[in-house]
Amino acid sequence: MQEFDLICIGSGPAGQRAAVQASKLGKRVAVIEKQACLGGVCIETGTIPSKTFREAVRRLYAQDRLESEESHAPPQRPTMDRLMRHVAGVVGRESQLVHDSLARNDIRTFQGAARFLGPNLLQVSGSHGEETIKAEKFLIAVGTRPAESRGVTLDGEIAVTSDSLLNLKRLPKSVVVVGAGVIGIEYASMFAALGLKVTVVDKRPRPLEFLDHEIVDELIHQLRKVDVTFRCGDGLKSLEITHGDRKQALLELESGKYLIAEMVLMSTGRVGSTDGLGLENVGLSPDDRGRIKTDAHFQTTVPHIYAAGDVIGYPSLAATSSEQGRLAALHMFGEETTPLGDRFPIGIYSIPEISMMGETEETLTAKKVPYETGIARYNETARGQILGDHSGMFKMVFHRDTGKLLGVHCIGSGATELVHIGQAVMLMGGGLDYFINNVFNYPTLAECYKIASLNAYNKILLIRRFQSQRKTAS
């Protein structure tokens, strides 16, 4: 029987980073992956393929639009095969990078499904049979899978999830996206950019409720311009696949409204992939969403078993999962760590993309924190004009009294990159003074920081002047 200091179940961002970190500490490490390629769900069906698909859509859409303008012919919609060529190449290269990283650090990999037999024993079942291995510590980083919707049968062709979507042979002409969360909105915007008729259905009153409302309003406005229909406050009652001349989906909503589409994307959340792990054999019980509860160090109620990544729930981001895995590996082997905290950037790869860091106007209003905002629009910057992005918007939120930066929110080209300047300043305790007194390259989108900070500064200056006049008068 092979013995290890640490076995990571899952080779996604959390499992990979934890394995490498433990190896750097001189530990014997193994990684178990049941997916077809190393990198787990993140590389096979999640972050990497979906974001690569988005980039393929964006590039081909821009290219075909340019060609149509030159030839005065309507742009041709790309085929699924054309879009997926780039995706397949990137997925293969990313998986190879994970393989090389693990190999360089002498980490043993096992292909198959893991199951706990006891506190320190795992059974790995794969195409080569079964094997039992032993370890002192474990990290559960198995990720998530799409949640099942009661009464909905998924056939992988007409009714699909984000995991099966990219296996389609052809692009449909119409799509209903059930669920206006991050994944649903990302794919809805991609389909719309391809010229598909898109309808978004969600029980909640508005999409992406955790974002700044002004940013969401701008997103909805831009998506409606490309004919996306939103049916918020209405849920799915039933889904039936018709078998006439061609297969279609017939959806009945809770309001009594009927929708017909060539494809339905079910995007109603995800659940932890913990079934089959044999957690009952080690005294662990996931919640009703398959998630595992941990403390601030990602340690479960069983001291030698840790969990990290999407399987522990919010924030379920590849970037935070990676850091969780690193911190878990350090803690389990007695190294000092600094807790991850709750301040990290969030990126949404819709078209246009969105990113945020820190507080929103809504959360500050609820907390009764005095604040002021500064706005910059891409069409006010030379870089925005060069990119042809005339609708991008950038917002900063400052404490009205101290001037400290409390939040950064952006929608438009490069939003997920642009947010990191604000992140650095915010985490260093900086604010208005930094942006007012520093110069940014021209022409760049970073110039938005200067424009927005001046906008906020002038508002705060005016308020202080009125406050001073009032004090003098009294």
Secondary structure by P-SEA (a helix, b strand, c coil): cccccbbbccccaaaaaaaaaaaaaccbbbbbbccccccccccccccaaaaaaaaaaaaaaaaaaaaaaaacccbbbbcccccaaaaaaaaaaaaaaaaaaaaaabbbbbcbbbbbccccbbbbbccccbbbbbbcbbbbcccccccccccccccccccccccccccccccccbbbbccccaaaaaaaaaaaaaccbbbbbbccccccccccaaaaaaaaaaaaaacccccccccccbbbbbbccbbbbbbbccccbbbbccbbbbccbbbbccccccccccccccccccbbbbccccccccccbbbbcccccccccaaaaaaaaaaaaaaaacccccccccbbbbbbbcccbbbbccccaaaaaaacccbbbbbbbccccaaaaaaccccbbbbbbcccccccccccccccccccccaaaaaaaaaacccaaaaaacccccccccaaaaaaaaaaaaaaaaaaaaaaaaaaac
